[in-house]
């Protein structure tokens, strides 16, 4: 959509269907148009390790509809020293990007305190044709975290962070975001017990967001501004046990409350006028419990199963309040869908069974079947935008989305080679489809859908040189209307070749994507068919001395003009002919890092 606010796409699904958890906590965005998805809160000062889950082989963080991205920040490693830390300074030429961040910790593995923070900014970048793409932003962040561990293993961890995004431009939106502030608080306690451990995690995340159509672009006839907030509170208890060498089990419970509020104002005149209660005081309460067990049957077979129940209650507390056009959200829901009840109660039952068989020649075959139930998100159920030019109305009567998945994977390695082909199918009952009822009116409905995919990866290394080839394809079908689902990526292939020696690393990467002809024009999400592309990247990392490392990247080496099929439509008033937000042209990045 722009230079920030990137949405991960996992097996053809994104946004509400892909959970992003930051150190185990879920941070809900405050923008109805998803200018601030969870990925925008990944720290640049403390870069986390990312794990992508595609099926339910654990239920402790909730059922997996499309995918789950787990971002984990490592504890500081002192290695016998009293302090540890790093400072990074970097820049890029295309867009004139600048970044500086630092992290420093004092203590030991038993007790430590860490301070971290950073600032980064960029101007609008140019695509391969030299056209400016609205993508400028500024981002500042600060974080304090600490931990203490007793001799008996009892531990306490705490974290406070503040992030301020300002002057963020979006080519793929009719508005920009002059300000977004995020405050996160996290506390965890746990200790060993019996043959395992328990943990209790509590968190709070508050987000304030402003978007408008005049601060960062020429104002039209009407100045429109949306003020929105979201507040998240959560608590999760988990007990893990390994009673013997062949059995592992876990149980847990969690609760989470969310409050959303967003109002669209006409601020053309000195007295602002409320146009739409876009999120009319929406409240959501979720409570869930889970249990799962894994057991090894002999030397070559491992099986597992899990079950989870979630109770979800949602309500729009301001649905009866009128905005300037004398239309309440409840009246909009009724006119769009004939629905009069805005309170919903969902009882979601999810589960999985899995088996892993070790085969000859160091191979393993894994088969996983799962059911994941997702309650529709706040925007899908309760958005209530209604202006003289358009409308975007959620559907309180939406049914929960039920994903029934089956995945078969074969992984193996021999000598210098490794491989992993995977086939999977996701049969979705009551898939929530966003569509255009008219060219200016957006609605939601349930349909039956099916997604099918094939993935394959093969790698080779001799310790100095390495190479990997990765292929992924997914097909999405709207089974009710016998047509394609929107926003499905085309066939993609990535080839890498790398070299490393004495700490020096250099890698070449070639990204390829086929043309995508299967689109859903009625959804309003696909900007037509998309051409294929090929993008070549180079990167490297080099130790300069004991504490210094120099890193560089040359992205889009041949300065191609390209855009992923799943990019947003381009609503840049200065580039009205473009229909998809292009990625940057050639970019040279360089960074210097000091670690101690």
N, C-alpha and C positions, 0 to 999 in steps of 0.2 A: 504493500500500500504506500510505502515511502521509505525513508531511511531508518525508521524505527518501527516498533510494533509488529514484528514479524511473526507469522503464524506457522508453526510446524504442521506438516501434512504427513500423516502416517497411514499408509495403505489406502490412499484416496479419501481420507477423512481428516477433518481439522476442526478448529474453533471449539465448540462445546463438546465435541466427541474426543478431544485429546486433552487429557488432564496433564498439567504441568505442576509438579510439586517441588517447592524450594525448601530443601532440607526437611522434607516430610510435611510441609504445610501447604495449604492451598490458598492462594491470594486471588480473590475475584477482582476483575477489572471494574472501573467506574464509567466506562464510555459505552453507550449503547451501540456505537459503530465500531467497537473493538479497536480503538486507537491505542489502548493500553493492555494488550494481552499479557499473560504471566511472563512470557519470555522477555518483555521489556524490563523486567526487574531482576534479571540475571546480573550478578555483580561483575564488573570489569576489573575490580581490585582483587577479588578473591574468586578466581575463575573456577567454577565447580566442575566435577566430573558428571557426565551425562549418561544415563542409561535409558534406553528406549525399550519399553515393553509393548508387545503386540497381542498378547493373549493372557488370560487369567491363570497364571501359575502361582499367583498369590493374590489374596483379596484384602490385605491389611490396609491398603490405601484406597479401597473402593473398587467396584467392578470396572473393567476396561471395555469401553464401547469401541472406539477406534484405535486408541493407543494411549500410552502413559509415558511421560518423560520425567524421570527422577533426577533432579539436580542435587548433588551432595557436595558440600564444602568440607574439605579436609581440615582436620585439626592441625595446628602448627607442629612441626617436628624440630625439636631442639638439639638432638644428637649430642647431649652433654653440655651444650652452651646455655647461657642465661638468656640470650635473646636470639631472635630469628626474624627475618622479614625480607621484603623486596620492594624495589621502586622501578617502575616502568614508564618510559617516555616514548611516544610513537607519533607518527604522522603519515598522511597519505596525500598524494598530489591531486587526484580527481575528487573535487569537493573540498579540498584544503582541510582535511580532517586532522584534529589534534587530540591527543589523549595523554594524561598523566595520572598515575595512581600509585598508591603505596599501601603497604601493610606491615605492621611491626608487632611482635608479640614478645612478652617477657614472662619468665617462669620456668616451668618444667612440664613433663608429661602429666604429672600429678596435679598441678594447679597452674593456670596461665591466664593472662589477660591480653587481648589483641585489639588493636585499633587499625582500621582500614578506611580508605576513602579514595575518591577519584573524581576527575572532571574530564569530560570529552565533549567535543563539538564538531560540527561539520557544516559546510555550506551545501547548496544544491549541487549534485554531481551532473556530469554530462554522459549521455548514452553514446553508443558507438557512432552515431551520426552527428555528434556534437550538439545535440539538443539538451537544454537544461531540463532536469527532472526535479520537481519539488520534493526535496528530501532533507532539507537542513534541520538541525536540532541542536539543543544543548542539554547536557545531562550532568548532574552533580549528585554524589552519593557519599554517605558516611555510615560507619557501622562500628559497634562495640560488641565484642562477645568474650565470654570468659567461661572457664570450666574448673571444677575441683573434683578430685577422685580420692576417696578414703582408702585405707589399706585393705578394707574388706570388700572393695569393689563398688561401694555406693558412689554414684556420681551425680553432679548437678551441672547443667549447662544453661547459660542464658545469652540472649542476643537482643540488641536494639539496633534498628537501622532506619535511616531517613534518606529518601530519594526525591530529588526535585528535577523534573523535566520541564523545559521551557522552550517556547518558539519552535515547536515541532510542526513541520509542514508535511502535508500528505497529498501526493498527486492523485491517489486513488480514493479521494473523499471530497465532498463538497465543503468541508470545513477543515480547519487546522486546530492544533491544540496549543494555545499560548501558555498553559500551565497545567501540570499534573504533579501532585505531591502524594507520596506514599510513606506511611509509617508502619513498621512491622515490629512486633514484640514476640519473643519466643522463649519458653522455659521448658526444660526437660529434666526429669529425675528418674533414676533407675538403679538397679543393683542386681548382682547374681542371686539366684534363688534355686534351691534344689540342683537340677542338672540343666540350668539355663539361666534366663534373666527376665526381668520385667522392666517396663518403662512407661512413664506417664508424660505425655507431651501436651502443652497448652500453648495457644498462640492467639494473637490479635493482629489484624491488618486493616488499616483505614486508608482509603484512597479518596482524594478530592481532585476533580477533573473539570476543566473548562475547555470548551471548543466553540469556535465561532467562524464566521465567514468574512471577517473584515480586518482583524488585527494583523494578519500576515499576508493578505492579498487585497487587491482593490475591492472596495465594498460595492455591492450591487444596489438595487433599488431599496432593498430591505436588509438591515443589519440584524442577523440572527445569532443567538448565543445560547448554548446549553450548559447549565450548571448541574453537575451530578456528583454523587458520593456513593460509596459502598463501604460497609463495615462488616468484617468477618471475625467471628469468635469460634475457636475450636478446642476440643479436648479429645485425646486419643490414648487409650490404655492397651498395651500389648504384652502378652506373656508367651515366651518361647521356651520350649523344653526339648531336650534330647535324652530321653530315659535310657537309651542304649545306642550302640554304634550303628544300628540299622533303622532307627526311627527318629523322626523330628516332627513335632507338632506345635501349633500356635493357636491361641485364641485371643480375641480382643473386642473392644467396643469403642465407639467414637460418637461424638455429637458435634454439630456445627450449626451456627446460626448466621444468617446473612440478612442485611438490610440494604436495599437499593432505593435511590431516589434521584430522579433526573427531570428537569423542567426546561423546555424550550421557550426562550423569551424573544420577543421582537424588541430590540433596543434602538430602533431607528429614532424614536422620539426620546426626549429627556426622561419620560416616565416609562420604564420597561413594562411590557405587557406579556403575560404568560399565554403562549400560544397552545402548547400541548404539555400534558403531564406524561412525559415519555416513559418513565418508570414511576408509576403512581404509588409510591410508598410500599414497594414490594418487600414482603418478609418471607423468609424460608427457614424452616427448621428441619434438620436431618439428624436421625439417630440410627446407628447401625451396629450390628454384631457380626462376628465372623469366626469360623473355626476351619482349620486346615491341617492335613497330616500327610507326611511323605514317609514311605517305608521301602527299604531295599529287600527284595526277595531273592536271596542267593547273591551271587557275584555279578550277574549280568542283567538283572531286571530291577527297576525302581519305579514305583507307582505312587500316585498322589491324588488327593481329592480335597475340595474345599467347598464351603457353603457360606453365603452371606445374606443377611436380611437388612434392608434399609427402609425406614419409615420417613417419608418426605411430606411435609405440609407447607403449602404456599398460599399467600393471600396478598391482594392488592388493597391496602388499607385506604388509599385515596381514590379508589375507582369511582366513588360517587361525587367527587369534586369536579366542578366545571372549570375549563380554561376560557380564554377570551372569546372563542367562537360558540360558547354556551353548550359545548359538547363535553360530557364526562367520558372518561375511559370506559365505563360500563356501557354507555350508549354506543361507543365505537365498537366494542366487542359484540354487542347485540346486533348492530346493523351489518357487521361483517360476517358473523357466524350464527346469529340467532341465539348466542349464549348469554345467559343472565347470571350464572353462578361463577364468581371469581375465586372462590376458595376451592383448593384441590388437596386431595390426600392420596398419596401413592404408597403402595406396599410392594416393594421391589425385592424379588428373590433371585439371586445370582449364584452361580456355582461352576465348578470345573472338575474334570477327571483327566489325568494325564499318565502316560506310561513311557518309560525310556528303556530301550533294549540295547545292550552293548553287542556289537557284531564283530566278526573277525576283521583283521587289518586295521585296528584302532578306529572303528566307526561306531556311531550311535544313531539309532532311529528313535525319533520322538513323535508321539501322537497325542494331541491335546484337543479335547472337546469342551466347550464352555457355553454358558448362557450369561449374558450381561444385560442388565436392565438400567436404562438411563432415563431419569425424569427430564422433561423439557426444561430448557434454561429460561432465565428471567426474560430475555428478549423474545424468545419463541412464544412464551405464554402471555406476556403482559405488555409488550411495547405498545405505546398508544400515541403515535405521531400523526397529526392531522393538520394540514395547512391548506391554503388556497390552491397550492400547486400539486401536492401529492399527499399520500397517506401510507403509513407503514404500521400495521396493526397485528399484534400477537393474538394467539388463539388460546384462551384459558381452558378450552375443552380438549386440548391435545391429549392423546393417550401416551403412556410411557413407551419408550423405544426399546425393543427387545432384540438383542443381537445373539444369534446362535452360530457359533464358530467351530470350524474343524480345521486343524492344521497338522500337516505331516512334514517333518524335516529330517534330513539325513546329514549328519556332520561327520567329518573324518579328517585324518591327516596321515601322511606317510612320507618318510624321508623329509624333503624340503617343501612338500606340498600340503595344502589344506583346502577343504571344500565344504560347502553347505548349500544344497538346493532345498527349496521350500515351496510347497503348494498349500493354498488355503482357500476357504470359502466362508463368507459371512452372510447368512440369511437373516434379514432384518424385518421383523414385524413392526408395523406402525412407525416406520422411518419418518422423521420430521422433515418435510420438504418445504423450503422457502420458494415462493413462486410469485410471478406478476399476474394479478387478476386483470389489470389493464396496464398500459405502459407506465403509469404513474402510481399504481396502487400495489403494495407488497402485502402478501398474506402467507399463512402457514397452514399445512394440512398433513395428515398421516397417510402414508402409502406403504405398500410392501416393496422391499428392495432386495437386491442381491449384489454382493461384491465378490469377485473371484480374482485371485492373484497368483503369480509365480515369481519367485525370487531365486537368484543363484549368485553365489560368490565363490571365487577360487583364488587362492593366494600362493605365492612362492617366495622363499627367501634362502639365502646362503649365509646370512649373518652380516654381509656387507651390502648386497643388493637385495631389493625386494620388489615384488609386483603384485597387484591385486586387480581383479576384474569383477565388477558387480553389475547385475542386471535385475531390473524390477519392472513388472507390468501389472496393471490392475484394470479390471473392467467393472463398471458400475451400471446396474440396470434398474430402472423404474418399472417394476413388474405390473403395476396397475395400469400404466399408460403405454407400456411396451416401447420405452424409449430410454435414452441414456440419462444417468444421473449427472447433475452439474458438478463442475469443479473436480473432475477426475483427471489425474496426470496421465500423460502419454507414456509409452515405453521409454525407459531411461537406462542408460549404460554409463558407467564410470570406470575408466582405466587409469591406474596409477603406476608409476615407476619411481622407486626411491633408492637413495644411496646414503649410507652412514658409516662414519669411521672416526674414532677418537673424539666423540661428542659432536662432530659436524654432521648435519643432515641436510639433504637436498631432495625435493620431491617434485615430479611433474604429474599433472592431473589433466585428464581429458574428459569433459562432461558432454554427453550426447543425449539428445531427446528427439524422438520421432514426432512427426506432425500429429496433432490431435484433431480428428474430424468428428468424434462422437461428443456432441455438446447438447445442452438443453437451453435454447434461446429464451424459452418462456420463463425460466428461473430468474432472469436478470442478473445472474452471477457469472455466467460465461460471456466473455467479450468476443463471441464468435469462435470460429476455428482458429487454430494457432499453427504457425510453421514450425518445423523442426529447427534445431540449432546444434552447434558444436562450440564449446568454449574450452580454451587451453589455459591452464594456470601453472605457475612455477612458485615454489616457496623454499625457504631454507632457514637454518638456525646454526649459529657458529659461536663456540666459546672463544672469547677474546683473551681472558685471563681468569684467575681463580674465581672471581665474583661476577664477571661481566659476560653477558650473552647478547649477541646481535642477531636479530631475526628480520627477515624480509619476505615479501610476497609480490609477485607480478601477476595480477589477476586479469583475465580476459586479454591475453598477450596480443592477439591479433585484432583487438579493438572492434569486436563484432557488436552489432545491434541485436539484442535478444531479450526475451522475457519468458519466465516460466508460464505455462498455460494457466496456472492457478493464481497468477497475479490479479490484482484488482483492476477494474475499468479505470481509465485515466480521465479524471474530471478537472484537469488543469486548464484554466481559462486561457492560458497563453499557448497551449498546444492542443487545440481542440480536435485535430485530425487523428491524434493517437487514440487507440482503443484499449491499450494494455500498458501498464506501468513498466517501462523498460528498466533493466538492470544497468549498472554502470558500464561505461566503456573501459578502456585500459586503465588500470589502477596500480600504482606503485606504492607499497606500504613498507615502512621500516620502523623498527623498534629496538630500543636498548634497555636491557633489564639488568639490574644489580640485585644479587641475592646474597644473603649472609646467614 
